[in-house]
Amino acid sequence: RFDFQVPVGSNGDAWDRVVVRKEEIIQSARIIEQALEQMPEGEVRAKVP
């Protein structure tokens, strides 16, 4: 349903972890964008009688 990649580091040092966190943020933003594109048009909240 969502197209994303799981970031994985190769060195395991502090800089590698920073780079992985940055890539995780980018992938999270991609997932959010895809979710918003898939949302149907119209009101989000249901009206309560």
A tleap script that builds the chain and sets N, CA, C and O, in Angstrom:
source leaprc.protein.ff14SB
mol = sequence {
  NARG PHE ASP PHE GLN VAL PRO VAL GLY SER
  ASN GLY ASP ALA TRP ASP ARG VAL VAL VAL
  ARG LYS GLU GLU ILE ILE GLN SER ALA ARG
  ILE ILE GLU GLN ALA LEU GLU GLN MET PRO
  GLU GLY GLU VAL ARG ALA LYS VAL CPRO
}
set mol.1.N position { 0.812 -1.192 0.000 }
set mol.1.CA position { 0.000 0.000 0.000 }
set mol.1.C position { 0.858 1.259 0.000 }
set mol.1.O position { 0.501 2.255 -0.629 }
set mol.2.N position { 1.980 1.219 0.698 }
set mol.2.CA position { 2.893 2.360 0.717 }
set mol.2.C position { 4.247 1.929 0.174 }
set mol.2.O position { 4.729 0.831 0.452 }
set mol.3.N position { 4.842 2.811 -0.599 }
set mol.3.CA position { 6.156 2.541 -1.176 }
set mol.3.C position { 7.202 3.267 -0.336 }
set mol.3.O position { 7.230 4.497 -0.311 }
set mol.4.N position { 8.061 2.514 0.351 }
set mol.4.CA position { 9.124 3.123 1.147 }
set mol.4.C position { 10.277 2.143 1.281 }
set mol.4.O position { 10.135 0.948 1.021 }
set mol.5.N position { 11.407 2.665 1.688 }
set mol.5.CA position { 12.583 1.833 1.914 }
set mol.5.C position { 12.999 1.965 3.373 }
set mol.5.O position { 12.856 3.030 3.975 }
set mol.6.N position { 13.509 0.885 3.931 }
set mol.6.CA position { 13.986 0.900 5.312 }
set mol.6.C position { 15.462 1.273 5.296 }
set mol.6.O position { 16.283 0.528 4.760 }
set mol.7.N position { 15.812 2.436 5.886 }
set mol.7.CA position { 17.220 2.840 5.909 }
set mol.7.C position { 18.042 1.925 6.813 }
set mol.7.O position { 17.623 1.582 7.919 }
set mol.8.N position { 19.203 1.540 6.329 }
set mol.8.CA position { 20.100 0.671 7.088 }
set mol.8.C position { 21.509 1.227 6.961 }
set mol.8.O position { 21.964 1.549 5.864 }
set mol.9.N position { 22.190 1.337 8.084 }
set mol.9.CA position { 23.574 1.785 8.069 }
set mol.9.C position { 24.522 0.627 7.821 }
set mol.9.O position { 24.135 -0.541 7.873 }
set mol.10.N position { 25.776 0.975 7.548 }
set mol.10.CA position { 26.753 -0.080 7.271 }
set mol.10.C position { 27.947 -0.052 8.225 }
set mol.10.O position { 28.663 -1.045 8.354 }
set mol.11.N position { 28.161 1.083 8.894 }
set mol.11.CA position { 29.338 1.190 9.759 }
set mol.11.C position { 29.014 1.053 11.243 }
set mol.11.O position { 29.822 0.516 12.001 }
set mol.12.N position { 27.850 1.529 11.670 }
set mol.12.CA position { 27.462 1.418 13.065 }
set mol.12.C position { 28.039 2.484 13.972 }
set mol.12.O position { 27.847 2.431 15.187 }
set mol.13.N position { 28.748 3.457 13.402 }
set mol.13.CA position { 29.295 4.524 14.235 }
set mol.13.C position { 28.259 5.632 14.412 }
set mol.13.O position { 27.160 5.554 13.863 }
set mol.14.N position { 28.611 6.662 15.179 }
set mol.14.CA position { 27.680 7.746 15.491 }
set mol.14.C position { 27.207 8.459 14.228 }
set mol.14.O position { 26.019 8.758 14.103 }
set mol.15.N position { 28.107 8.737 13.294 }
set mol.15.CA position { 27.720 9.431 12.065 }
set mol.15.C position { 26.754 8.569 11.242 }
set mol.15.O position { 25.797 9.083 10.663 }
set mol.16.N position { 27.003 7.300 11.197 }
set mol.16.CA position { 26.127 6.385 10.473 }
set mol.16.C position { 24.721 6.423 11.065 }
set mol.16.O position { 23.738 6.407 10.324 }
set mol.17.N position { 24.617 6.473 12.386 }
set mol.17.CA position { 23.304 6.544 13.034 }
set mol.17.C position { 22.602 7.852 12.708 }
set mol.17.O position { 21.384 7.869 12.530 }
set mol.18.N position { 23.353 8.956 12.627 }
set mol.18.CA position { 22.768 10.247 12.249 }
set mol.18.C position { 22.204 10.169 10.831 }
set mol.18.O position { 21.091 10.626 10.575 }
set mol.19.N position { 22.965 9.597 9.927 }
set mol.19.CA position { 22.527 9.476 8.532 }
set mol.19.C position { 21.282 8.597 8.443 }
set mol.19.O position { 20.357 8.909 7.693 }
set mol.20.N position { 21.251 7.508 9.199 }
set mol.20.CA position { 20.084 6.623 9.189 }
set mol.20.C position { 18.864 7.369 9.723 }
set mol.20.O position { 17.781 7.248 9.151 }
set mol.21.N position { 19.009 8.130 10.793 }
set mol.21.CA position { 17.880 8.898 11.348 }
set mol.21.C position { 17.357 9.898 10.322 }
set mol.21.O position { 16.146 10.065 10.178 }
set mol.22.N position { 18.264 10.562 9.609 }
set mol.22.CA position { 17.852 11.520 8.576 }
set mol.22.C position { 17.055 10.813 7.488 }
set mol.22.O position { 16.022 11.315 7.046 }
set mol.23.N position { 17.525 9.663 7.063 }
set mol.23.CA position { 16.816 8.899 6.032 }
set mol.23.C position { 15.462 8.398 6.547 }
set mol.23.O position { 14.501 8.318 5.782 }
set mol.24.N position { 15.384 8.062 7.837 }
set mol.24.CA position { 14.103 7.650 8.411 }
set mol.24.C position { 13.092 8.788 8.358 }
set mol.24.O position { 11.913 8.563 8.082 }
set mol.25.N position { 13.549 10.002 8.620 }
set mol.25.CA position { 12.669 11.171 8.549 }
set mol.25.C position { 12.167 11.371 7.127 }
set mol.25.O position { 10.986 11.646 6.916 }
set mol.26.N position { 13.055 11.235 6.155 }
set mol.26.CA position { 12.672 11.392 4.749 }
set mol.26.C position { 11.653 10.326 4.359 }
set mol.26.O position { 10.657 10.633 3.703 }
set mol.27.N position { 11.890 9.084 4.753 }
set mol.27.CA position { 10.959 8.007 4.422 }
set mol.27.C position { 9.613 8.212 5.125 }
set mol.27.O position { 8.566 7.912 4.552 }
set mol.28.N position { 9.636 8.717 6.353 }
set mol.28.CA position { 8.389 9.003 7.065 }
set mol.28.C position { 7.579 10.055 6.323 }
set mol.28.O position { 6.360 9.935 6.205 }
set mol.29.N position { 8.249 11.082 5.826 }
set mol.29.CA position { 7.561 12.121 5.054 }
set mol.29.C position { 6.957 11.536 3.779 }
set mol.29.O position { 5.851 11.913 3.390 }
set mol.30.N position { 7.668 10.625 3.128 }
set mol.30.CA position { 7.135 9.971 1.922 }
set mol.30.C position { 5.872 9.176 2.243 }
set mol.30.O position { 4.905 9.206 1.482 }
set mol.31.N position { 5.880 8.469 3.364 }
set mol.31.CA position { 4.706 7.687 3.760 }
set mol.31.C position { 3.521 8.612 4.031 }
set mol.31.O position { 2.398 8.318 3.621 }
set mol.32.N position { 3.766 9.723 4.718 }
set mol.32.CA position { 2.694 10.684 5.004 }
set mol.32.C position { 2.124 11.252 3.714 }
set mol.32.O position { 0.906 11.356 3.568 }
set mol.33.N position { 2.995 11.622 2.772 }
set mol.33.CA position { 2.530 12.146 1.485 }
set mol.33.C position { 1.672 11.119 0.759 }
set mol.33.O position { 0.627 11.466 0.208 }
set mol.34.N position { 2.098 9.865 0.751 }
set mol.34.CA position { 1.335 8.814 0.078 }
set mol.34.C position { -0.015 8.591 0.765 }
set mol.34.O position { -1.025 8.369 0.097 }
set mol.35.N position { -0.030 8.650 2.091 }
set mol.35.CA position { -1.284 8.468 2.823 }
set mol.35.C position { -2.260 9.595 2.497 }
set mol.35.O position { -3.453 9.353 2.314 }
set mol.36.N position { -1.754 10.821 2.424 }
set mol.36.CA position { -2.621 11.952 2.093 }
set mol.36.C position { -3.160 11.841 0.676 }
set mol.36.O position { -4.313 12.193 0.424 }
set mol.37.N position { -2.345 11.358 -0.251 }
set mol.37.CA position { -2.794 11.187 -1.633 }
set mol.37.C position { -3.885 10.120 -1.738 }
set mol.37.O position { -4.745 10.200 -2.615 }
set mol.38.N position { -3.856 9.131 -0.857 }
set mol.38.CA position { -4.823 8.035 -0.913 }
set mol.38.C position { -6.113 8.328 -0.152 }
set mol.38.O position { -7.081 7.574 -0.253 }
set mol.39.N position { -6.127 9.422 0.607 }
set mol.39.CA position { -7.338 9.750 1.368 }
set mol.39.C position { -8.456 10.153 0.417 }
set mol.39.O position { -8.226 10.895 -0.538 }
set mol.40.N position { -9.658 9.669 0.674 }
set mol.40.CA position { -10.774 10.059 -0.180 }
set mol.40.C position { -11.141 11.530 0.030 }
set mol.40.O position { -10.886 12.110 1.085 }
set mol.41.N position { -11.745 12.113 -1.005 }
set mol.41.CA position { -12.192 13.502 -0.917 }
set mol.41.C position { -13.366 13.601 0.048 }
set mol.41.O position { -14.063 12.617 0.294 }
set mol.42.N position { -13.576 14.771 0.582 }
set mol.42.CA position { -14.744 15.009 1.429 }
set mol.42.C position { -14.360 15.280 2.868 }
set mol.42.O position { -13.190 15.439 3.217 }
set mol.43.N position { -15.400 15.326 3.687 }
set mol.43.CA position { -15.195 15.635 5.097 }
set mol.43.C position { -14.450 14.502 5.793 }
set mol.43.O position { -14.596 13.330 5.446 }
set mol.44.N position { -13.658 14.879 6.772 }
set mol.44.CA position { -12.875 13.898 7.512 }
set mol.44.C position { -13.657 13.401 8.726 }
set mol.44.O position { -13.603 12.221 9.071 }
set mol.45.N position { -14.373 14.303 9.358 }
set mol.45.CA position { -15.129 13.937 10.556 }
set mol.45.C position { -16.557 13.553 10.192 }
set mol.45.O position { -17.169 14.157 9.312 }
set mol.46.N position { -17.069 12.558 10.866 }
set mol.46.CA position { -18.455 12.151 10.659 }
set mol.46.C position { -19.372 13.044 11.489 }
set mol.46.O position { -19.042 13.413 12.616 }
set mol.47.N position { -20.519 13.384 10.923 }
set mol.47.CA position { -21.491 14.183 11.664 }
set mol.47.C position { -22.254 13.271 12.622 }
set mol.47.O position { -22.716 12.194 12.245 }
set mol.48.N position { -22.373 13.721 13.856 }
set mol.48.CA position { -23.082 12.961 14.878 }
set mol.48.C position { -24.497 13.516 14.972 }
set mol.48.O position { -24.676 14.729 15.077 }
set mol.49.N position { -25.506 12.648 14.935 }
set mol.49.CA position { -26.893 13.152 14.995 }
set mol.49.C position { -27.233 13.798 16.318 }
set mol.49.O position { -28.357 14.263 16.507 }
savepdb mol mol.pdb
quit
